[in-house]
């Protein structure tokens, strides 16, 4: 069993910055990819950024140059540093982790409950 808990969301003015964090806990043997998705009502969930266990990253075109994903493998934490925030960044942000449990050799995708980011004009 795995739990992912996000923190750091809130209200920020356009042009401001926020940093999200997400910690994974439970019966974890290892974690492959970690990342962040976001979703607004009426739209599909979209990938924001992902990072491999070795530190290779991918960022969506809409956030590249403004957002930076990173991770702390020792603490099972993934971060999303967000700068120059825009109103269109407003969404619920969900972290995920591709988790290898101690009880099985298979990787499973685990999701956080989401944290709201609201960027005012």
C-alpha positions, 0 to 999 in steps of 0.5 A: 500500500502506497500513499502520496501526499501533496503540499504547497498549493494555494493562491498566488498572483500572476507572475508569482512563484510556488513550490509543490512537494509530494512525498510517497510512503508505504511498502515501497521497494523502489520508485521509477518515474515520478511526476505531476499532472494537472486538471481543470473542470471540463478538460482532460488531465494533462502531464506537466512534468516527469522525472526518472529515477536517474534524474532525466526530465520532461516538461510540457511545452506550456510550462517549459522554462517556468516550471522545474521538476526535481526529486529526492530519492532518499526521501521519496519526494518529488518537487515542482518549482513554479515561477512566472505563474499565469492564470492558465496555470490554475488547476488541481495538481496531482503527483504520481509515482511509478512504485515497485512494492516490496510484495511484487516485482510489478510497477504500479502507478500511485496518485496523490489526492491533488492540491489546488493552485489558483493564479489570480490576474 
